[in-house]
Amino acid sequence: MAVRRIDHILIAMPAGREEEARAFYHGMLGLAEKEKPPQLAARGGCWFESGAVTVHLGVDKNFVAAGKAHPAFIVDGLADMVSKLEQAGYRVTEDEPLPGCDRRHVHDPFGNRIELIEPHTR
């Protein structure tokens, strides 16, 4: 027995703010929206994916933003993504450097922390 991989991550969001989720996760991060199954669509939220990355935004009636816990996405073109986020009004921050990569943090429209990592190429 072994865990082989992550199927998806779920990030909580407040009810009724799907358009903001789409603007950030699709418009800013470039994740394609995936249609939710009909039996789950009534719950609200949205699903996104890019390659092997699947992100579910799920409505939480008692929503509290995740300020510390966070997903970390490997990205291509971090500098361009940071520029796009900042031009759209998002505050992007740096953290302690890690060997072999550049990384930044941004908060989604609901206050959830997102880490963006671009490995150095050799």
N, C-alpha and C positions, 0 to 999 in steps of 0.2 A: 504494500500500500504506500502511495506517495501522492502528494499534491503536485500536479504537473504544471499548471499555469493559472493565471487569473482569467476568469471568463469576462468579468466587467467590474468596474468600480461604480458605486452609487454615491452621488454627492447630493446632499439635501438642499432644497430650495423652498421658499415660501410659495403659497398658492397664488395662481393667477399671474405669474411673472414669466411665462414661457417665452414671450417675445424678447425679453432681456436675456434669457438663457441662450436663445438662438443667436442674438446679436453678438454675444461674447464667445460662446463655444464654437459656433460656425463662423461668424463674421471676423472675429479676432484670432482664434486659434486654428481655424481652417478645418475643423472636424465636420464631416458630412452628417446631416440629420438622417436618422434611421426611423422608419415608421414603427410605432409601438403596436403590439398586438391589440386588437379591438377590446379584448377583455381587460386590458391594463390602461388603455388610452383614457378611459373615464376618470382615472385617478389624477390626471394632470401630469405635468412634467414632460420631459423629452429625452430622447436617446440620441447619441452621436457615436460615430466611429470613424476611424482612419486606420486602414491596415489591420493590425492585430489589437489596436487600442479601441475598447468599447467603454463609453461613459454614459451612465444613466443619471439623469437629474430627476430626483423623486421629491414630490411634495411632502412636506412634513408640517402638520398642522401646528406643532409646537416648535417651529423652526428656530434654531440657534446656529449661527455661522460657525464653521470649523476654522478657528484662527490659528491653531497649531497643527493639528492633524491635516494631512494634505496628500494629494496625488502628485507625483513628479513625472512630467512628460518629457521624453527625449524629443528634441525638435531639431529641424534643419533651419538655418538662417535665423539664429537667435537675435542678432543685432537688428535685423529688419523687423522681426516680430515685436521686439521691445519698442522700436520707433513707432510702429503702427499702434501699439497699445497706448503709448504716451500721447500720441497725436489724438487719440480718441478720448483722452482724459483719465486713463488708468494710471495709477502710481505704481511704478515698477521699482523694486528694491534689490540690492545686492545682499549677499550673505557671505559668511566665511568662504574663501575659495577652497575648492576640492581639487585634488590632483587629477589632471586629465580632462577637465571640462570647464566650461563657463556656465554659470547658473544665475537665475534671477527668480524673484517671487512677485506675484501679482495676486490681487484678490478679485474674484468674480463679482458680478453686480450685487451679490447677496452677502459678500464678506468672507466667502470661503477662500482659504489660501491655496494657491496653485504654484507649484515649482516648475520652472522651465529649464531644461538642461540640454546643452549642446556639447557632446564629446569633442575633444580636440582631434583633428586628423593628423596623421603622421606623414 
